[in-house]
Amino acid sequence: MPRAELLEAYHWLRDAPEDDPRYNIAPTDPVIAVGPDRAQAVRWGIEGAKAGLFNLRAETALAKPYYQRLLLTQRVLVPASHFYEWRKIGERRLPVAVSRADGGFLHLAGVLARWEGQPAATILTTTPNADIADLHNRMPVVLNDDDAATWVLEDLSLEQLAGFLQPCPAGWLRLAPASLRLNDVHNQGAELLDPQALPANYQMELIPPA
């Protein structure tokens, strides 16, 4: 997410970190967290689970006092061009890149907390919309541009926040096949969005055993 694009998309920011594009971000990796006054790179995964709480159910966040406090005071956006899901066909897991149908940033709703004393973020999840339902029983909370600004800039009650923690409308997302190379978290590069960019051993895997 280039710095210039972050500053253009989130007009209230006065500064943002410069980061090289990354195409295969995994839990515990740094992500950009956009708040009401600045954007910062923080760990993906807050305290609350052994290796970190990477995704937080919206229902849990609205119900438990600790997460309620985070919702009321520590809301952030995690911007992304895509997120990934997997479609299972037989024994194979086929990656799917999910983006905004209009080509804009995905504004993933999150909250900021800590991991070992340092800032960290988790992404809020909700029930899936019709685009995602065949792939998974949860999806990130994806906000439109106006709601994204309201999410971080306005004082909101828990009742108001509950209205944001819903699946985005059907048809708002675009799903496209991605490369099987995504199945190895060490792989990076724009070719991961190309379904024809296959692992080096892909053809060998297709040869049935003798």
C-alpha positions as CSV (number, residue, x, y, z in Angstrom):
1,M,0.0,0.0,0.0
2,P,2.1,2.9,-1.2
3,R,2.3,5.9,1.1
4,A,0.9,8.3,-1.5
5,E,-2.2,6.1,-2.0
6,L,-2.7,5.8,1.7
7,L,-2.7,9.6,2.2
8,E,-5.1,10.0,-0.7
9,A,-7.5,7.3,0.4
10,Y,-7.5,8.4,4.1
11,H,-7.6,12.2,3.6
12,W,-7.4,12.9,7.4
13,L,-3.9,11.4,7.7
14,R,-1.0,13.8,8.0
15,D,1.6,11.0,7.5
16,A,1.8,7.3,6.7
17,P,4.6,4.8,6.6
18,E,6.1,3.8,3.3
19,D,5.8,0.1,2.7
20,D,6.8,-2.2,-0.2
21,P,3.9,-4.1,-1.7
22,R,3.3,-7.4,-0.1
23,Y,1.0,-10.1,-1.6
24,N,1.1,-12.9,1.1
25,I,0.6,-11.4,4.5
26,A,0.1,-13.9,7.3
27,P,-0.8,-13.6,11.0
28,T,2.0,-12.2,13.1
29,D,3.3,-10.1,10.1
30,P,3.1,-6.3,10.2
31,V,0.0,-4.7,8.8
32,I,-1.0,-1.0,8.4
33,A,-3.4,0.2,11.0
34,V,-5.1,3.5,10.0
35,G,-6.4,5.5,13.0
36,P,-7.9,9.0,13.5
37,D,-4.6,10.8,13.4
38,R,-2.0,8.5,12.0
39,A,-1.2,5.2,10.2
40,Q,1.3,2.8,11.6
41,A,2.7,-0.6,11.0
42,V,1.7,-3.0,13.8
43,R,1.7,-6.7,14.4
44,W,-1.3,-8.6,13.1
45,G,-2.6,-10.4,16.2
46,I,-3.4,-9.0,19.7
47,E,-3.1,-10.7,23.1
48,G,-6.0,-13.1,23.8
49,A,-4.8,-16.3,22.2
50,K,-1.6,-18.3,22.3
51,A,0.0,-16.9,19.1
52,G,-2.3,-13.9,18.9
53,L,-5.9,-13.1,18.3
54,F,-5.9,-12.4,14.6
55,N,-9.6,-12.2,13.9
56,L,-12.2,-11.1,16.5
57,R,-15.8,-12.1,16.1
58,A,-18.0,-8.9,16.0
59,E,-20.5,-10.7,18.2
60,T,-17.8,-11.3,20.8
61,A,-16.5,-7.7,20.6
62,L,-20.0,-6.3,21.2
63,A,-20.6,-8.6,24.2
64,K,-17.5,-8.6,26.3
65,P,-16.4,-5.5,28.3
66,Y,-12.7,-5.6,27.4
67,Y,-13.5,-5.7,23.7
68,Q,-16.3,-3.1,24.1
69,R,-13.7,-0.7,25.4
70,L,-11.5,-1.3,22.4
71,L,-14.5,-0.8,20.1
72,L,-15.3,2.5,21.7
73,T,-11.8,3.9,21.9
74,Q,-9.3,2.0,19.7
75,R,-10.9,1.5,16.3
76,V,-8.7,1.3,13.2
77,L,-8.9,0.3,9.6
78,V,-6.6,-2.3,8.0
79,P,-6.4,-1.3,4.3
80,A,-5.8,-4.0,1.6
81,S,-6.1,-4.5,-2.1
82,H,-7.2,-8.1,-1.6
83,F,-7.8,-10.7,1.0
84,Y,-7.7,-14.5,0.3
85,E,-10.1,-17.4,0.8
86,W,-9.7,-21.0,-0.3
87,R,-12.1,-23.1,-2.3
88,K,-11.8,-26.8,-1.5
89,I,-12.2,-29.1,-4.5
90,G,-11.5,-32.7,-3.6
91,E,-8.3,-32.7,-1.6
92,R,-7.0,-29.5,-3.2
93,R,-7.3,-26.0,-1.7
94,L,-7.6,-23.4,-4.5
95,P,-6.8,-19.8,-3.5
96,V,-9.3,-17.1,-4.3
97,A,-8.4,-13.4,-4.3
98,V,-11.2,-11.2,-3.0
99,S,-11.2,-7.5,-3.9
100,R,-13.6,-4.6,-4.3
101,A,-15.6,-4.8,-7.5
102,D,-15.0,-1.1,-8.2
103,G,-11.2,-1.5,-7.7
104,G,-11.0,0.6,-4.5
105,F,-9.3,-0.2,-1.3
106,L,-10.8,-2.8,1.0
107,H,-11.3,-1.0,4.4
108,L,-11.2,-3.9,6.9
109,A,-12.6,-2.9,10.3
110,G,-10.3,-3.6,13.2
111,V,-9.2,-2.6,16.7
112,L,-5.9,-1.7,18.1
113,A,-4.6,-3.3,21.3
114,R,-1.2,-4.8,22.4
115,W,1.1,-7.8,21.9
116,E,3.9,-8.1,24.4
117,G,3.7,-4.4,25.2
118,Q,3.7,-3.2,21.6
119,P,0.8,-2.0,19.4
120,A,-1.0,-4.8,17.6
121,A,-4.3,-5.0,15.6
122,T,-7.0,-7.6,15.0
123,I,-9.6,-7.7,12.2
124,L,-13.3,-7.9,13.1
125,T,-15.3,-10.7,11.4
126,T,-19.0,-11.2,10.7
127,T,-21.3,-13.6,8.9
128,P,-20.5,-14.0,5.2
129,N,-22.4,-12.3,2.5
130,A,-23.6,-14.2,-0.6
131,D,-20.2,-13.7,-2.3
132,I,-18.3,-15.5,0.4
133,A,-20.8,-17.9,1.8
134,D,-19.7,-20.8,-0.4
135,L,-16.1,-20.4,0.8
136,H,-16.3,-19.7,4.5
137,N,-18.7,-19.2,7.4
138,R,-17.1,-15.9,8.4
139,M,-15.7,-12.8,6.5
140,P,-13.9,-9.6,7.5
141,V,-16.0,-6.6,8.2
142,V,-15.5,-4.6,5.0
143,L,-16.6,-0.9,5.1
144,N,-17.4,1.4,2.3
145,D,-15.5,4.7,2.0
146,D,-18.0,6.8,4.0
147,D,-18.4,4.3,6.7
148,A,-14.6,3.8,6.9
149,A,-14.2,7.5,7.7
150,T,-16.9,7.4,10.3
151,W,-15.5,4.3,11.9
152,V,-12.3,6.0,12.9
153,L,-13.2,9.7,13.1
154,E,-16.6,9.8,14.9
155,D,-17.6,9.1,18.5
156,L,-20.0,6.2,18.3
157,S,-22.0,4.2,20.7
158,L,-22.0,0.4,20.9
159,E,-25.5,0.4,19.3
160,Q,-24.2,2.5,16.4
161,L,-21.1,0.3,16.0
162,A,-23.3,-2.8,15.8
163,G,-24.7,-1.3,12.6
164,F,-21.3,-1.3,11.0
165,L,-20.4,-4.8,12.0
166,Q,-22.4,-6.5,9.2
167,P,-21.5,-8.2,6.0
168,C,-21.0,-5.9,3.0
169,P,-23.7,-6.1,0.3
170,A,-23.7,-9.0,-2.1
171,G,-22.0,-8.1,-5.4
172,W,-19.7,-5.6,-3.7
173,L,-16.8,-7.9,-3.9
174,R,-15.0,-9.5,-6.9
175,L,-13.7,-13.1,-6.6
176,A,-10.9,-14.3,-8.9
177,P,-8.7,-17.4,-8.9
178,A,-5.2,-16.8,-7.5
179,S,-1.9,-18.8,-7.8
180,L,-1.4,-22.1,-5.9
181,R,1.9,-20.5,-4.8
182,L,-0.1,-18.7,-2.2
183,N,-0.3,-21.9,-0.2
184,D,3.3,-21.3,0.8
185,V,3.4,-18.2,3.0
186,H,7.0,-17.5,2.1
187,N,6.1,-16.8,-1.5
188,Q,5.7,-13.1,-2.5
189,G,5.1,-11.0,-5.6
190,A,2.4,-9.8,-7.9
191,E,2.4,-13.2,-9.7
192,L,0.5,-14.6,-6.7
193,L,-2.6,-13.0,-8.2
194,D,-2.1,-14.9,-11.5
195,P,-3.8,-18.3,-11.4
196,Q,-1.4,-19.5,-14.1
197,A,1.7,-18.9,-11.9
198,L,2.0,-22.4,-10.5
199,P,4.4,-23.9,-8.1
200,A,7.5,-25.5,-9.6
201,N,6.5,-29.0,-8.6
202,Y,2.9,-28.6,-9.7
203,Q,3.1,-30.9,-12.7
204,M,4.9,-33.5,-10.6
205,E,2.0,-33.4,-8.1
206,L,-0.4,-34.2,-11.0
207,I,1.4,-37.4,-12.0
208,P,-0.4,-40.3,-10.3
209,P,1.8,-42.6,-8.2
210,A,2.9,-45.9,-9.9
